[in-house]
Amino acid sequence: MSNRSDYLVIGAGISGAAVAAELAEIGSATLVEMEERPGYHSSGRSAALYTPNYGPASVRAIVAASAEFYRNPMPGFVDHPLLTPRQAMSFVPAGFEAKIDEAMAVATPATPLQEISPDQACKLAPLLKREAVARAVLDPHVMDMDAGAIHQGFLKLLKHRGGQTFTDHRITALERKGSQWHATTSSGAQFAAPIVINAGGAWADEIGRMAGMRAIGLQPMRRTAIIIASDPVLAPPTMPAVDDGATEAYVKLDAGRLMASLGDATPSPPCDAQPEDLDMAMIVDWLERNTHLTVKRIEHSWAGLRSFVADHCPVVGFDRAGDGFFWLAGQGGYGIMLAAALGRLSRSLIENDRIPADLAARGLSAANLSPDRCRL
């Protein structure tokens, strides 16, 4: 099989799907995924919370720029809301009170945090032990995201605009010949395009090296989560997502059950991440020390990779060493939140070599996102 298009996007996670849908409006776009279905890895293992005060400044700017799309998606994208109110509450135990001041200091003026008393915190989240809470803060701007619908919406939009998606095609060779990039896959299929977009998630540096590019220093980090039974008394339907500001552990309602994680970041090679017994035991220990929950059984568990470069900001832009080689990597744990604006931003850089005006107004520049910054 041979396929030629204007744009070849490698990786059908949320970022790859979003940029492919954008590029399909201005040319022919092909999306290639190594797994049997799009979003098998990080995109399918998201905590699915819209958290506008989370992450470094550049991340928060892109998240804010994505919000309007998620609140008011284009007609036909989905048939139900993508965001629903949730709120989030951070608490800290004694000895970590300064963490609350740090969190409030970095919140944006448009999405301020509200300090609440420990008693108020335990009223909002009855599962918390009172002795675990020295200070607390509420973020009323956090919302649940329908991550699956967002991902499928971009894939559907790509198809509507004439783009193609190929799954179960692992790239095994990628080289520039004349004016075209040529990719060969494990199935023997051939893909060609003058511009290739590397949205390979945890594998992005491997894809870059395959194309002859220098690495951007991408480090995949494993995070483990468990699902346990809920208790409507301890976790009422209106309960905010709850996180421990001292450790980044969190617990949230998830389809009538509770999802919990330590928010861990264990360095890992690119792989199909799997939960480890020790990590799951540590989550249970955190829950039983800080909440009134007794975990009798873990109903489900999983692990996913969040991939970062050194400054924890995404890498978006052409590589000066490779004509037509575009990086879209390092989204960390923010990928679902970033996708709408990152897709639009990538299209603008590819088509016009400039940052969209609304993103530039938020302080973003090409230099903030360029792969060059990762090699200094």
Protein Blocks (a to p, Z undefined) as FASTA:
>chain_A
ZZddfbdcehjafklmmmmmmmmmnmccddddfbfbehklmmmmcghiacfkgccfklmm
mmmmmmmmmmmgcehkaccdfbdcebjaddddehilmmmmmmmmmpcfklccddddfklm
mmmmmmbcfklpmbdcddfkbccddfklmmmmmmmmmmmnopacdehiacfbdcdehjbc
cdddfkopacddfbdcdfehjmlmmmmmmnopacehiacdddddddddddfklmcfklcc
dddfknopacddeehiacddehiacddddddddddfklmmmmmmmmmmmmmbdcfbdfbd
cdddddddfkopacedddfklghiacdehkljmlmmmmmmmmmmmmmmmmnopacfklmm
nopafklmomklmmZZ
